């Protein structure tokens, strides 16, 4: 009778083993390993690109360019208007644009039609032409009382900084596009570089 019970005992033990392995995590070295439920991990910081439009920034359309220019002219923002126009004509990176000196654009009280500057990133010279409209805004800005004694074209309002920073420039671009009803996340300083190329 004992020998007759052995098959059923083996089947029972095998069934128990299957239940334990599937329900509790398995068997390693003859020992039953329990399945550990790890707690869910919540990130401490929100992803930097959550809710943002990622990718290449859009260029401004001609009607959007004129809308921004009109608003800056009406508001009497000479510096911002000169910055906006030079940014479009020059297609310079923000780091090079904000560091433009008065001498780079103006000679003998006249604005140069063709300008050459050394790029910070490539260390290579780049040339660009300034349109008549841009030259008019540049000379108006240079002759304004705010520019007396200033070396740089776009001086900062903070006394410890000789010119505006690229971050300040980025905030200005965001303000400009927002003022004409555009979604600021779709535009940036690179939009200014792409605008003239998109018009050609």
PAKEKOL-561819 format. One record per residue: residue in one letter; y, z, x of N, C-alpha, C, CB in turn. Coordinates in steps of 0.1 Angstrom, whole numbers, plus 2048, in hexadecimal, padded with zeros to 3 digits. Last residue first. Glycine has a CB too. Example, Ala and Ser with C-alpha at 12.3 -4.5 7.8 and 13.67 -1.06 7.14 Angstrom:
<atoms>
S7EA8478807F584788980084F8817FA83988D/A7C784E8847D384E87B7DF84E8847D385A871/
</atoms>
This chain:
<atoms>
XB4B61988BB4B60C892B4060388DB4A60E8A1/XB4663187FB50628878B5061A87FB5E62E87A/XB3563E88FB3063A882B3963187BB2E647879/XB466448A5B3B63B8A7B3563689AB2F6428AF/XB56657899B5C64B89CB5164089FB6464C8A9/XB4366C893B4B666889B5065988DB5666F885/XB3567A8A7B2E66F8A1B37667897B23674899/XB4668F8AFB426858B9B3C6788B2B3868B8C3/XB4769D897B5369789CB5068C8A6B5C6A28A2/XB2D6A7895B3269D88BB3E696890B346A487E/XB2C6BA8A8B266AD8ACB296A28A1B166AE8AD/XB376D089BB3F6C98A5B396BC8A9B406D28B2/XB2A6C987AB2D6D1885B356CA88FB206D688C/XB196C985AB236C4863B256CE86EB306C085C/XB0A6D6847B066C884BB0F6C2855B066C083F/XB156EE842B096EE84AB046E084EAFE6F5842/XB2B6E8831B2D6EB83FB216EB848B346F8841/XB2E6CF81AB256DA81EB266DD82DB176D7819/XB506C8811B446C4817B3B6D181AB466BC824/XB6B6CB807B5F6CC7FDB526C8803B626C37F2/XB7E6CD819B7E6C0811B716C0809B7E6B481B/XB7A6E6824B876E381DB876D7815B926E3826/XB636E2833B636EA827B6F6E881EB626F982A/XB6D6D4849B646CD840B626D5832B566CC846/XB7E6E8855B836DB851B7A6D4846B846D285D/XB6D6FE85AB786FF851B7D6F284CB84707857/XB5C6F286DB576F7861B616F9856B4F704863/XB6F6ED881B686E287BB626E686EB5D6DC884/XB75708888B806FF882B796F387BB896FA88D/XB5D711892B62717886B6D70E87FB68725889/XB5C7018A9B526FF89FB56705892B457068A4/XB7270C8B7B736FE8B3B686FB8A8B706F48BF/XB687258BCB747248B4B757158AEB817278BB/XB5471D8CEB507248C1B5C7238B7B4D7338C4/XB627138E3B597098DBB557108CEB4D7058E3/XB837228E3B757218E7B6D7178DEB6E72F8E6/XBA47188EDB9A71C8E3B8C71A8E8B9C7148D6/XBB172490DBAF71A902BA571F8F8BAA70D909/XBB473C91BBBD73191DBBC726913BBB72B92B/XBB475D90FBAC750910BB6744911BA374E903/XBC277390BBB9773916BB1766918BB077F915/XBD176F8F3BD876E900BCF76E90CBE177A901/XBC77598DABC47668E1BC97658EFBB47698E2/XBCA7418D1BD574A8CDBD27588D3BD574B8BE/XBC57278EABC07328E1BCC73B8DDBB573A8E8/XBD17058ECBD07138F0BCB71D8E6BDE7188F5/XBCA6E88F1BC66F08E5BC56FF8E9BB96EB8DF/XBD26DE90ABD66D78FDBD46E08F1BCE6CA8FB/XBDE6F5923BD36EE91BBD86E990EBC86F8919/XBF670092CBEF6F6934BE56EE92CBE86FD940/XC1570891DC0670891CC006FD925C0270590D/XC3170991CC2A710927C1B710926C2E71E927/XC317048FAC39706906C3270F910C4670D902/XC247008E2C1D6FB8EFC266FD8FBC1B6EC8ED/XC3370A8CEC267118D1C2070D8DEC1C7108C6/XC476F68C9C4A7038D1C3D70B8D5C5270C8C8/XC3A6D58D0C3C6E08C7C3F6ED8CFC306E28BD/XC326C08DFC406C38DFC436CF8D6C486B78DA/XC176BF8DAC1B6C38E8C2A6C78E8C196B78F2/XC176B58C0C116C38C3C166C88D0C026C38C3/XC2169C8C2C286A68B9C236B48BDC256A28AB/XC0E6918D3C1C6938D8C2469D8CFC236858D9/XBF86918C1BF76988CEC0669B8D3BF068F8D9/XC006808ACBFD68E8AABFD6978B7BF06908A2/XC036688BAC0E66E8B3C0C67D8B1C116668A6/XBE96638C3BF46658CDC0066C8C6BF76588D3/XBDC65F8AABD966B8B2BE366E8BDBCB6698BA/XBE86478A3BE965389ABE66608A2BE065288E/XBE06368B7BEE6398B5BF06468ADBF562D8AF/XBC26438C8BC963B8BEBD863F8BDBC263B8B0/XBB76458E8BBD64C8DDBC56438D4BC76578E3/XB9863E8F8BA563A8F4BAA6428E8BA562B8F0/XB8664B914B87649906B96645903B846558FE/XB6D65092EB7A64B929B7A64991AB7D63D930/XB5F667943B5E660937B6C65C933B5766992C/XB4D670962B5A66D95AB5766594DB63665963/XB3568A964B3867C965B4567995DB2D673960/XB286A2960B316A196CB3569296EB2A6A6978/XB1A6A8949B1569D952B1C69C95FB1569094B/XB296BE93FB1A6BE93FB156B4949B156BA931/XB446B9941B3F6C5947B306C4948B426D193E/XB5369A94AB4B6A1941B446AD948B4069993A/XB73692952B66695958B5F69E94EB6769B966/XB87679942B84687945B7668794BB86690939/XBA066293AB94664941B92673945B9465B94E/XBB064F920BAF65C927BA165C92EBB066891D/XBC9639915BBB63A91BBBA647923BB762E923/XBE264090EBDA638904BCB639908BDE629904/XBF365F912BEB654918BE364D90DBE1659923/XC12667906C04669904BFD65D90AC0066C8F6/XC2E67191AC27667912C18669912C2A658918/XC3968192DC3D68391EC38678915C4C68491D/XC2B67B944C39677942C3D677934C3B669949/XC0D67C932C1367A93FC2167593DC0B670948/XBF268C922C00689922C05687930C0869491B/XBD7692925BDB68991ABE968491BBD969090D/XBD56A293BBCA698938BCF68E92EBBD69F933/XBE96B4939BEA6AA943BE069F941BEA6AF951/XBDF6C7927BEA6BE923BEB6B292CBF76C6922/XBBB6C7929BC86CB92EBD36C2928BC96CC93D/XB9E6D0917BA86C591ABB56CB91EBA96BB90F/XB8C6E290EB926E491CB9B6D9920B866E5926/XB826D98F6B8A6E58F6B916E7904B826F18F2/XB726C38FFB7D6C18F7B876CD8F7B796BF8E8/XB5C6CD90DB666C5914B736C490CB606B8917/XB4F6DB8F9B526E2905B5D6DB90EB466E590E/XB4A6C78E6B536D28E3B586D98EFB4D6DC8DA/XB4A6A68F4B436B28F0B4D6BD8EEB386B68FA/XB5E68B8E7B5A6958F1B526A08EBB6769A8F8/XB696768D9B5B6788D7B566828E2B5366B8D8/XB8466F8D7B7E6718E4B6F6728E4B8367E8EA/XB8B66D8BBB8D6628C4B856638D2B9C6608C8/XB836868B1B7D67A8ACB7F66E8B5B8367689E/XB936988C0B8469A8C0B7D68D8BBB806A58B6/XBAC6908BABA768E8C8B9868F8C8BAE6988D2/XBAE69889FBAF68A8A3BAA6878B1BBE6868A2/XBAA6B48A1BA16AC899BA269D89DBA56AD88A/XBBF6BC8B2BB16BE8B6BA86B58AEBAE6CD8B4/XBD56B58A2BD36AE8AFBC56B08B4BDD6B48B9/XBD06C688DBD06B888ABCF6B0897BDE6B4884/XBD26DF899BC56DB893BC56CC891BC36E3886/XBED6DF8A1BE26E08ABBD56DB8A5BE16EE8AF/XBFB6DC888BFC6D2892BF16D389DC096D389A/XBF96E2869BF16E7874BF06DC880BE26EA870/XC066DD851C0E6DE85DC066E4869C196E785A/XBF96D783ABF96E583EC026E784ABEB6EA840/XBFA6BB83AC016C3830C036D1833BFA6C1822/XBE96B6850BF76B2850BFF6BA846BF86A384E/XBD16C0846BD66C6852BE56C3854BCF6C285F/XBCD6AF831BCE6BD82EBD46C483ABC06C382C/XBCB69683DBD6698834BD86A7831BD2692826/XBB469984DBC1697853BCC69A84ABC2689858/XBA069C839BA36A7842BB06A6849B986A884C/XBA368282EBA568E825BA869A82EB9869081C/XB9B671843BA967183EBAC67D835BAC664836/XB80679845B8A67A850B9867B84BB8866F85A/XB7767182CB7767F830B8068283BB68684833/XB7965682EB8165C824B8166B826B7B65A816/XB67650844B7564E845B7E65583BB7863F844/XB5066C848B5365F842B6265D843B4E65D834/XB4267D864B4C67C859B4E66E855B5968385C/XB1F67F86BB2D67B86EB3567C862B2D66D875/XB0969C869B0E68F864B1C68C869B0F690854/XAF46A8883AFF6AA87AB0469C876B0A6B2881/XAD06A9885ADD6A3889AE86A487FADB69488D/XAC26C887AAC26BA87EACF6B6883ABC6B2873/XAC16DD85DABE6DB86BABD6CC86EAB06E286F/XAD36F0848ACF6E284AACD6E0859AD96D8844/XAC7711841AD0708847ACA6FA848AD370D855/XAB4723837ABF71F82EAC9715834AC672B829/XAAE72F857AAB731849AB772D840AA673F846/XAB272E872AB472286BAB072385CAAC717871/XAAC74887CABA74387EABC736875ABC74088C/XA9A75E867A9A75286FAA874C870A8F74886A/XAA2780868AA1774861AA276886AAAC773856/XA8F799878A9B791878A98784870AA078E886/XA777A6875A837AE874A8F7A6873A837B6881/XA5C79A860A6579886BA727A0869A6978986C/XA417AE857A4E7A9852A577A785DA547B2847/XA1F7AC855A2A7AE85EA367A7858A277A886C/XA067BE843A0F7B2844A1B7B584DA137AD836/X9EC7CF8549F87CF84BA007C284DA007DB84D/X9CA7C58559D67C785C9E27C78529D87BD867/X9AC7D384E9B77CC8479C47CF84E9B87D1838/X98E7CF85E99B7D685E9A57CD85799F7D986D/X96D7D48569777CB8559857D28549767C184A/X9567E686B95E7E585F9697DB8609647F385B/X9377DE8789467DE87B94D7DD86E94A7D3885/X9197ED8809217E78759307E987891D7EC867/X9067E589C90F7EF8959177E788B9197F689F/X8F87D38AA8F17DC8A18F97E689A8E77E38A9/X90C7C38B69037CC8BE8FC7D68B690C7D38C8/X91D7C189891E7BE8A79157C88AE92D7BE8AB/X9207B48799187BD8819197B888F9097BD87C/X93A7B485E9307AF8679297B98709367A4870/X94C7BC84A9517B68569477B185F9597C085D/X9447C683194B7CF83A94F7C98489427DB83D/X9397B18239437BA81C94B7C282693C7C3812/X9287A383393279C82C93D7A582692B794820/X9187B883E91F7AF84792A7A783F9157A584C/X90F7C68279177CD83191F7C383990F7D6839/X8FF7B281B90B7B88149147BE81D9057C2809/X8EC7AD82F8F57A282B9027A88248EE798822/X8DF7C58308E77C183C8F17B68388DD7BB846/X8D47C78178DE7D081B8E67CC8268D77DE81E/X8C17B281A8CC7B18108D77BA8138C67B3802/X8B17BC82F8B87B08318C47AE8278AF7A4831/X8A67D28228AE7D482D8B77C88308A57D883A/X8977C480E8A27CE80A8AB7D081689C7DB805/X8857B781D88E7AF81589A7B88118877AA808/X8767CC82887E7C38318887BB8298757B9838/X86C7D68118757DE81987D7D682286D7E9821/X85B7C18098667C58018707CD8088617CC7F4/X8487C281F8517B681D85D7B98148497AB816/X83D7DD81D8457D982984E7CD82683D7D6835/X82B7E380A8397E68078437E081283B7F4805/X8127DE8138177D68098267D880680F7D87FC/X80E7F28268107E482B8167DB8208037DF831/X80B80781481780781D81A7F9822815810829/X7F480080880080080080D80080980080C7F7/
</atoms>
